[in-house]
Amino acid sequence: MTRFEPDWGLILEFTRVLAAPVATVITAWIVATLGLRSYRAQRALDRRLTWLDVLHQALSRSADQFQIAGVVSGSRNGRAQLDYMREALAGSVELQRRAAEGFLYASSDAQQSLRRLGLILENAHLEIEERGIVTPDIGSRVSDACLKTANEVAADARRELRLEPLDLSKPI
């Protein structure tokens, strides 16, 4: 019986030929996986920053609307009172919708701030329904709560995203 002797030169050549394509496929898979992970993280950050921007605009708009509605409540023009009250309530509903998205994007501290704001808005809605008008007290309470929430959410985002406050006194 003859003994089988492998041709090591042929095996080595075969290994060299296969090594390049296998290494290429493995490298391509690693690069694609890392690239996709980075892309998803970038998209998540982009969505979060967009939400923060929209939330701050809604908070500012709602604060202004309630402040104006509270000031106008002292006027004798019932039509203006009603228009500003409707505008403030519509802005409040939009703000609550944006704040609800916070449970997707906000940290737990920011979520607590948004919950407190939601309770203040609900109480304000109940008082407005009961009285039929936005009083200066309600307007200033909701306006202050909106501004406080905006500051808390911004501070939380800066802390979580590790952003330093912008110092305009330093030259670039």
C-alpha positions as CSV (number, residue, x, y, z in Angstrom):
1,M,0.0,0.0,0.0
2,T,1.3,3.4,-0.9
3,R,1.4,6.2,1.5
4,F,-0.3,9.5,0.5
5,E,2.1,12.4,0.6
6,P,0.4,15.8,0.4
7,D,2.0,18.3,-1.9
8,W,2.7,21.1,0.6
9,G,3.7,23.5,-2.1
10,L,0.3,23.2,-3.8
11,I,-1.5,23.5,-0.4
12,L,0.5,26.6,0.4
13,E,-0.3,28.1,-3.0
14,F,-4.0,27.3,-2.6
15,T,-4.0,29.0,0.8
16,R,-2.3,32.1,-0.6
17,V,-4.9,32.3,-3.3
18,L,-7.8,32.0,-0.9
19,A,-6.4,34.2,1.8
20,A,-6.9,37.5,-0.1
21,P,-10.6,37.0,-1.0
22,V,-11.5,35.7,2.5
23,A,-9.6,38.6,4.2
24,T,-11.4,41.0,1.8
25,V,-14.8,39.6,2.7
26,I,-14.1,39.7,6.4
27,T,-12.7,43.2,6.3
28,A,-15.7,44.4,4.2
29,W,-18.1,42.9,6.7
30,I,-16.4,44.5,9.7
31,V,-16.2,47.9,8.0
32,A,-19.9,47.7,7.0
33,T,-21.0,46.7,10.5
34,L,-19.0,49.5,12.1
35,G,-20.2,52.0,9.5
36,L,-23.8,51.0,10.0
37,R,-23.5,51.4,13.7
38,S,-21.9,54.8,13.3
39,Y,-24.6,55.8,10.9
40,R,-27.4,54.8,13.3
41,A,-25.8,56.6,16.1
42,Q,-25.5,59.7,14.0
43,R,-29.1,59.5,12.9
44,A,-30.2,59.1,16.5
45,L,-28.3,62.1,17.6
46,D,-29.7,64.1,14.6
47,R,-33.3,63.1,15.6
48,R,-32.6,64.0,19.2
49,L,-31.2,67.4,18.3
50,T,-34.1,68.1,16.0
51,W,-36.5,67.2,18.7
52,L,-34.7,69.5,21.2
53,D,-34.9,72.4,18.7
54,V,-38.6,71.8,18.0
55,L,-39.3,71.4,21.7
56,H,-37.6,74.7,22.6
57,Q,-39.5,76.5,19.9
58,A,-42.8,75.1,21.2
59,L,-41.9,76.0,24.8
60,S,-41.0,79.5,23.8
61,R,-44.1,80.0,21.7
62,S,-46.4,78.6,24.4
63,A,-44.8,80.7,27.1
64,D,-45.4,83.8,24.9
65,Q,-48.9,82.9,24.0
66,F,-49.9,82.3,27.6
67,Q,-48.3,85.5,28.8
68,I,-50.1,87.5,26.1
69,A,-53.4,85.7,26.8
70,G,-53.0,86.6,30.5
71,V,-52.3,90.2,29.7
72,V,-55.2,90.5,27.2
73,S,-57.6,89.0,29.7
74,G,-57.8,92.4,31.4
75,S,-59.0,94.1,28.3
76,R,-62.7,94.7,27.6
77,N,-62.5,93.2,24.1
78,G,-64.1,89.8,24.5
79,R,-63.2,88.8,20.9
80,A,-59.5,89.4,21.5
81,Q,-59.6,87.5,24.8
82,L,-61.2,84.5,23.1
83,D,-58.8,84.6,20.1
84,Y,-55.7,84.7,22.4
85,M,-57.1,82.0,24.7
86,R,-57.7,79.7,21.7
87,E,-54.2,80.4,20.4
88,A,-52.7,79.7,23.8
89,L,-54.6,76.4,24.2
90,A,-53.7,75.3,20.7
91,G,-50.1,76.0,21.4
92,S,-50.4,74.1,24.6
93,V,-51.7,71.0,22.8
94,E,-48.8,71.2,20.4
95,L,-46.4,71.6,23.3
96,Q,-47.8,68.5,25.0
97,R,-47.5,66.5,21.8
98,R,-43.8,67.5,21.5
99,A,-43.2,66.9,25.2
100,A,-44.7,63.4,24.8
101,E,-41.9,62.6,22.2
102,G,-39.5,63.4,25.0
103,F,-39.9,59.9,26.3
104,L,-38.1,58.7,23.2
105,Y,-35.3,61.2,23.3
106,A,-34.9,62.8,26.8
107,S,-33.0,61.5,29.8
108,S,-34.8,60.7,33.0
109,D,-34.2,64.2,34.5
110,A,-35.6,65.9,31.4
111,Q,-38.6,63.5,31.4
112,Q,-39.3,64.6,35.0
113,S,-39.3,68.2,33.9
114,L,-41.6,67.5,31.1
115,R,-44.0,65.6,33.4
116,R,-44.1,68.5,35.8
117,L,-44.8,70.8,32.8
118,G,-47.6,68.5,31.7
119,L,-49.2,68.6,35.1
120,I,-49.1,72.4,35.1
121,L,-50.6,72.5,31.7
122,E,-53.4,70.1,32.7
123,N,-54.2,72.2,35.7
124,A,-54.2,75.4,33.6
125,H,-56.6,73.8,31.1
126,L,-58.9,72.9,34.0
127,E,-58.8,76.4,35.4
128,I,-59.4,77.9,32.0
129,E,-62.4,75.7,31.4
130,E,-63.7,76.6,34.9
131,R,-63.2,80.3,34.5
132,G,-63.6,80.6,30.8
133,I,-60.6,82.9,30.4
134,V,-56.8,82.9,30.8
135,T,-56.1,85.0,33.9
136,P,-52.8,86.8,34.4
137,D,-52.0,84.3,37.1
138,I,-52.5,81.3,34.9
139,G,-50.6,83.0,32.0
140,S,-47.6,83.8,34.2
141,R,-47.6,80.4,35.9
142,V,-47.6,78.5,32.6
143,S,-45.1,80.9,31.0
144,D,-42.7,80.5,33.9
145,A,-43.1,76.7,33.8
146,C,-42.3,76.7,30.1
147,L,-39.2,78.7,30.5
148,K,-38.0,76.7,33.5
149,T,-38.6,73.5,31.6
150,A,-36.7,74.8,28.6
151,N,-33.7,75.7,30.8
152,E,-33.8,72.3,32.5
153,V,-34.0,70.3,29.3
154,A,-31.2,72.4,27.7
155,A,-29.0,71.9,30.7
156,D,-29.7,68.2,30.7
157,A,-28.9,67.9,27.0
158,R,-25.7,69.8,27.4
159,R,-24.7,67.6,30.3
160,E,-25.6,64.4,28.5
161,L,-24.1,65.3,25.1
162,R,-21.0,66.7,26.9
163,L,-21.4,70.1,25.3
164,E,-19.6,73.0,26.9
165,P,-21.5,76.3,27.3
166,L,-20.6,78.7,24.5
167,D,-18.2,81.3,25.6
168,L,-18.3,84.2,23.2
169,S,-15.6,86.2,25.0
170,K,-12.8,83.9,23.8
171,P,-11.4,84.4,20.3
172,I,-11.7,81.5,18.0
